[in-house]
């Protein structure tokens, strides 16, 4: 049986668990306290918490029923016009389950073709009362201005080496992994702000180990 990915096993469940995005998360928390959100764009490099934040937003709004009103699509796989009309349109047009609105997460949204973005913009206008769209974007310049005008944008930043190292230490402790602090710092530095990359490299043992390990418990 394949080992569970630590990126999923230890995915943050609350906003307080998400590392390194205090400004964006504080702004999002303030909106959530008002009881409603607009369409959102979470923009920034990969591995910095955008998708996790979208899922946490759904959990905050819907609590234990969050999966009933939340759908995630990888836009890199579903980027063509027919996909947009069928998969996205069919989801957006139907009423939410026991809530004011549901949420559609489109990950890697910059992969969506121009004509598909135009179709998405029309659906955001037509079905906006039923469904809020969250776009997770690495390259914001590839998103049409008509879509951006309908969304509130939040900037996510590369994580610091210290933030990555802190999370790696937490995971290493929970996994009872024997790894030196020096090696954790090497992984953190080479991740270049991408926490997901750092976690994956630690799980795979993809890093040069010290000749003499300083183990921690």
N, C-alpha and C positions, 0 to 999 in steps of 0.2 A: 504494500500500500504506500502511495506517495506521501511524503511528509507534508504536513500543513505548512503553508508559507507563513513565516512570522509576521510579514506585513499585514496579513489578514487576521491572524491569531491575536495580534496585539494592536489592531487598529483602534484608535481612540474612540471612546463611546460618548464623551462629553466635550464641550469646547474647552474646558479647563485642562483636558488631557492633551490638547493639540499644541505642539511646540512652535514657538518662534513667529507667531502671527498675531500678536496682541492687538495691534491697531485695527486690522481688518475684523478680527473677531469681536472686539469691543463695539465697533460700529454695527455689526450684524446682530449682536445681542440686544442693542438698543432698539433695533427695528423689530426683533422678535417680541420684545416686551410690550410693544404696541399692538401685538396680536395679529399682524398681517405682514406679508412681504410682497414685493414686486417681482417681476422677472429679474434674474440676477446673472451677472457675469463674474466669475471668479477667475482672475487672470494671473499668470505667473509661470515660472518654470516647473518642470515635472518634479514630482516627489516632495512637494512642500505642503501638502494637506488640503488641496482644493476639493478633491472628490470626497475625502473624509468629512470635510466641513459641510458639504451638501447633504451627506447622509445624517450628520448630527442635526442639521436644521430640521430635517424630516422627523427625527426622533423627538426633538423639542416640541414641534407642533402637534404631532399625532400620538406621541407617547407609545404605548404598547401596540397600537394599531398602525404603526408607521409604514409597514410594508403594504398595507391595503391601499394607500394613497401615494405611493412612491414607485417610480419606474426609472431604471437606469439603462441607458443605451450608449454603447461605444460608437460615437459618430464616425470614427475612422472605418468602421465596418458597415455602417448604415448611413452612407453619405449621399446616395444617389436620390434623384427626384422621386422615383417610385417608392423607395424606402421611406422617404419623408412623408409622402402623402398617405401611405398605408399604415406603417408602424406608428409614426408620430401622430398623424391626424386621427387615427382610430382611438388612440389613447386620450388625446386632448379633448375630444368632443364629448365624451361621456361624463356624466356627473360623478363627483367624488363620493366616497363611501363615508357617510356620517361626518362630513367636514365641509367647510366653505369652499375649499379648493384642494386639488391634488398637485403633486410636483413631478415634473419630468426632468431628469438629469441627462444632459447630453455631454458626455466626456469627449475630449479631443475635438471640440466643436469646430476648430479652425479647418478640419478636414472636410467639412461639408462643402459641396460644390456651390457655385454662385447661384444657379437656378434653384437649388434646394434651399439655400438661405432665403431666397425671395419667397418661396413657398412657406418656409417656417415663419417668416415675418407676418405673412397673411394669417396663418393659423394662430399666432400669438395674439393678433388683433381680434380674430373671430372668437376664439375659445379662451380668452384671457380670464374670464370670470370662472371658468371651470378648472383651469390649470395654470400654474406658474412654471416657467421654464428656468432651469439653472444651467448655464453654459460654463463648462470648465475649459479654459483656453490657455494654451502655451504662447501662441502668437496672436495677439489682439488685432494686429494690423490686417489679418486675413478675415476678420469679421465685418460684414457690411454695416455701414453707418446706420441704415434703417433699423437693423436689429439692435445695435448699441443704443440708439435713441430710446428704445423701449425698456432698457435694462438699467439697473443700478450696478455699477462696477466696483469691485473690491480687488485691490492689489495684494498679491501674496508674494513674499520675498524668499530668496534662498535662505536656508537655515544657517545659523552660525555653527562653527565646529563644536562649540561648547554645548549647544542645544542638541546636536546630533549625538555627541558623546554621552550626554546625560541619558538620552533615550536608549542608547545601546547598552549602557550599564544596567538600566532597569530590566531590559529584556534578558541580558546575560544572567542576571541574578535569578529571574523567574525560570529560566531554562537550566539553571545550575551549570552554566557554561564556564569552563576554566579558560580564561583569557586575560592577558595582562592589560593594565591600563594603558601602557604604551601602545599596544596593538589596537586598542579601541581608539586612541587618538589618531593612529595612522589611517584607520578605516574612515573616521570622521573627516579628516583632511581630504582624503582622496574622493570622498562622496561629493565634494564641491557644492554643498548646499542642498543635496538631494537625499533626504532621509530614507526614502524607499531603497535607493541604491545602497546606502550604508547598511541597512538592515539585511538586505539580500546578500551582500558581500560577507557579512558576519555569519549568517546562517550557512553559506556555502563554504566558509573557510577560505574565502578568496582574498587573502592579504598576507604579506610577509611577516612571519612571526619573529619575535625576539629570540636570540639564542638562549638567553636566560629569561624565563617568564617570571614576572612578579604577579602571582596569582592573588585574586581577591575572592572573598566568599560572599 
